[in-house]
């Protein structure tokens, strides 16, 4: 019985195969004749699948079969290289020097800041107990521009109150110049970073158009790639300028606060000396 069923099944398979072969023969009635367009489409599809498979195999070979996600530092390095090192490096130099100047100014200003009210009280106590020399010793051992101004004013105490005021005003201008030292360079780098970025963008666009002229056709890949690379310099330039501008505004506000304290302390010094009859 099993042999009979197997024979019948084999016969059916052979019959079905012969039927399909007869249908595929060109020229017979009802036969399917593949057209040239269908054949071309099939070839293109097969080629596309093969290319996709090849690219996938290459990526898998490079990454070990796993997708590698770049971290923030690696992404910055990649964008830096893509943006053309020739134009990205000047922007980076502006950022580094600007940050260095900002850190130096912030440290200097923080060291120049003291408790002004406490210092003025100590100077008045020293004047009452030990006279001008004791107050000068206190100012000499105290850091900051306010102590320096007080020392210059006390040093002219025997020349009259007018000379004390002139000395305080003159030396106050000197101390203000020391507080603002380096800010002009910082403002230069704030303006220079985006300008260098724009310059790199313009030159990158010119190079992209030169490539289009050389190729003799407008390729979306060429145009998009050139625009992306050129715009990266602008992005980095603007980021550098924003960072430095934040530092600059903080430093300027810090300088303004110290200068206001210097002016108030100067007025307190003249009042203090007249009150204690240390100057005429």
URWONOR-V944665 format. One record per pair of residues at least 6 apart in sequence whose ideal C-beta (glycine too) atoms are under 7 Angstrom apart, sorted by the first residue. I is the first residue (numbers start at 1). J is the second residue. Records with the same first field share a line. If there is no record, write none. Layout:
I->J / J
This chain:
22->28
23->30 / 31 / 32
24->31 / 32
25->31
26->33
70->78
79->232
80->88
82->229 / 232
83->229 / 232 / 233 / 236
84->200 / 204 / 229 / 233
87->196 / 200 / 233
88->233 / 236
90->196
91->193 / 196 / 197 / 233 / 236 / 237 / 240
94->189 / 192 / 193 / 196 / 240
95->193 / 240 / 243 / 244
97->189
98->186 / 189 / 244
101->182 / 185 / 186
102->186 / 244 / 247 / 251
104->182
105->182 / 251
106->251
109->179 / 251 / 254 / 255 / 258
111->143
112->144 / 145 / 179 / 258
113->144 / 258
114->142 / 143 / 144 / 146
116->146 / 261 / 265
119->142 / 146 / 147
120->265 / 268
122->138
123->135 / 138 / 139 / 150 / 272
124->272
126->134 / 135 / 138
127->135 / 272 / 276 / 278
128->276
132->154 / 157 / 278
135->154
136->151 / 154 / 155
139->147 / 150 / 151 / 154
140->151
145->175 / 179 / 258 / 262
146->261 / 262 / 265
148->171 / 175
149->168 / 171 / 172 / 175 / 262 / 265 / 266
150->269
152->167 / 168 / 171
153->164 / 167 / 168 / 269
156->163 / 164 / 167
157->164 / 273 / 278 / 279
160->279 / 280
161->270 / 273 / 274 / 279 / 280
164->270 / 273 / 279
165->270
168->266 / 269
172->262 / 266
175->262
176->259
179->255 / 258
180->255
183->251
186->244 / 248
187->248
189->244
190->241 / 244 / 245 / 248
193->237 / 240 / 241 / 244
194->237 / 238 / 241
196->237
197->233 / 234 / 236 / 237 / 238
198->234 / 237
200->230 / 233
201->230 / 231 / 233 / 234
204->226 / 229 / 230 / 233
205->226 / 227 / 230
207->226
208->222 / 223 / 226 / 227 / 230
211->222 / 226
212->218 / 222 / 223
215->222
273->279
